[in-house]
Amino acid sequence: MGLHWTPSEAGAAADPADLDALCVLLDARKRVLEVVSAIHPRNADGSVIHTGDSRTGASEWDDERIFVFLEALPETISSIAFVVISVTGRAFSEVRGASCHVSDHVTEHEWIRLQLTDLGHLTAHCVATLQRGAPGWRPSRDAQAVSAELMAELRSLIASGKGSAV
């Protein structure tokens, strides 16, 4: 998963935007097993890796990336949710150039691309999920995998600086 946004213009009155990418690992009952973020950059077995926090959006390509090695994930993980949170509370529509994508790193096939700026007043959103099935993993834009309660918990984790296993 890659997340990108454009830095605030020099001299802009508002605080700069700060978006965070998260990967939520869930079991078959949709219980959270682990949350991988810039604060907690690897899951327990190293099959999910966050490349680090960007607070400016100044990268020419993805500002934050999360790599998931699907074949290495434990069998207890049945779904993965990719979430973006506006740390500063700024609505996605106010963050210039905010977008994210979920791609296959090996084939470079882009499964999902989302312009976060189109989400209006939202400050957090589950952008995609991957579900484990018999033929393998299948991507979906189904945001239902992450409840409103979990989104609030994720915001709290980011704000507190914890962000580790839940």
C-alpha positions, -999 to +999 in steps of 0.1 A: +000+000+000+013+034-008+001+068+005+009+102-010+000+138-005+013+172-016+031+194+010+014+226+021+024+256+001+050+279+016+034+306+037+001+287+041-017+297+073-029+262+082-008+236+099+007+211+074-012+180+067+000+147+083-015+115+071-007+080+085-010+046+068-019+016+089-023-021+083-048-039+106-045-077+108-077-095+117-087-130+124-118-149+111-140-133+137-128-098+127-109-094+159-077-073+157-046-093+161-021-065+153-018-030+139+012-021+119+020+017+116+049+040+116+049+037+154+049-001+153+066-007+119+066-046+119+042-073+129+055-101+152+068-123+124+080-095+100+056-103+072+042-068+073+066-038+072+058-001+074+086+020+058+084+050+082+065+081+090+063+112+067+049+143+083+052+165+053+041+148+021+074+159+005+083+127-013+081+126-051+063+092-050+047+075-020+052+093+013+044+062+034+044+025+023+034-007+038+047-040+024+028-072+031+043-106+023+011-125+019+026-160+017+044-154+050+013-143+070+003-167+097-028-188+090-046-170+119-048-139+098-079-140+076-082-104+065-061-073+062-074-037+063-055-007+050-065+024+068-055+061+063-058+086+092-054+123+092-033+128+123-039+165+124-076+161+120-076+179+087-104+166+063-091+146+033-107+172+010-083+198+025-051+177+019-037+185-016-030+156-038-040+130-011-042+095-027-034+059-020-031+027-039-028-010-032-006-028-056+012-061-062+048-052-057+060-081-078+038-077-109+032-039-103-005-046-109-025-019-092-056-034-075-071-003-060-064+034-063-083+060-043-082+098-044-086+106-007-095+142-016-128+129-030-138+117+005-149+152+016-149+158+054-136+124+064-104+122+085-101+084+086-110+058+061-105+021+055-093+022+019-091-015+011-092-049+026-077-082+015-096-114+023-079-148+025-098-174+005-093-208-011-078-194-043-056-169-023-060-133-013-086-111-030-087-073-027-119-053-020-128-017-013-151-030+014-146-007+043-170-027+065-141-048+078-132-019+101-160-007+125-165+028+137-153+017+171-121+003+157-115+035+137-118+055+170-094+031+187-069+034+158-070+072+160-064+069+198-034+046+193-019+070+168-025+100+190-010+082+221+021+071+202+015+034+210+002+018+178+014-017+187-005-050+190-040-044+203 
